[in-house]
C-alpha cells in the first residue's frame, strides 16, 4: 500500500518479470524460483490490466513491435495468447525461465468475478489495485498448495475496507 503515482505497478511488474525469467539480481533477498513458474496478474478491468500490468510487463499494448520492451525481455517472451473482445489485450504469456523451461502468466480482471479466479494451482498472484476481500482470499487459495505468495500494489482509495483492515491488523497498526 502506498500513495498515488509512486511506482507501485512498476515495482510489481519488475518482481513478476524476475520470477517469470529467473533472472534475479545479485542483491535479491526475496523468494527465488529455480524452475519455471505459474502465476496470474490482474487489475480491476481487462482494460486496466492491459494498460497497466500488461504494458509494464510486455510493452505498449497497441504496438506489437514494442512487445518485449517492458520488464520481460523480448528474447525471453516466447509466446502469448490474445484476450477476445478487448483490443490489444493479452490473455497470457509464456516466458523462458533461466532453468530452460517456460513460465506462464495469465492476465485476469476483477470484474470477471471471483469464480474466474478459481481452479488453478499457482506459484504467485499479483493484484494491482485493491481487490474485494473475497477475490483476495481466492488468490491466497490459488497459492496454498505451492506455498506460493500473493502480492498487492494499490493505494487504499476505498478507505478501511476488509482487505486494508486485514493488513493493518496483521501489522499491529490498529492497536
C-alpha positions, 0 to 999 in steps of 0.5 A: 500500500502506498500513495498515488503515482509512486511506482507501485505497478512498476515495482510489481511488474519488475518482481513478476518479470524476475520470477517469470525469467529467473533472472534475479539480481545479485542483491535479491533477498526475496523468494527465488524460483529455480524452475519455471513458474505459474502465476496470474496478474490482474487489475480491476478491468481487462482494460486496466490490466492491459494498460497497466500490468500488461504494458509494464510487463510486455510493452505498449499494448497497441504496438506489437513491435514494442512487445518485449520492451517492458520488464520481460525481455523480448528474447525471453517472451516466447509466446502469448495468447490474445484476450477476445473482445478487448483490443490489444489485450493479452490473455497470457504469456509464456516466458523462458525461465533461466532453468530452460523451461517456460513460465506462464502468466495469465492476465485476469480482471476483477470484474470477471468475478471471483469464480474466474479466479478459481481452479488453478494451482499457482506459484504467485498472484499479483493484484494491482489495485485493491481487490474485494476481500473475497477475490483476495482470499481466492488468490491466497487459495490459488497459492496454498498448495505451492506455498506460493505468495500473493502480492498487492500494489494499490493505494487504499482509495476505498478507505478501511475496507476488509482487505486494508483492515486485514493488513493493518491488523496483521501489522499491529497498526490498529492497536 
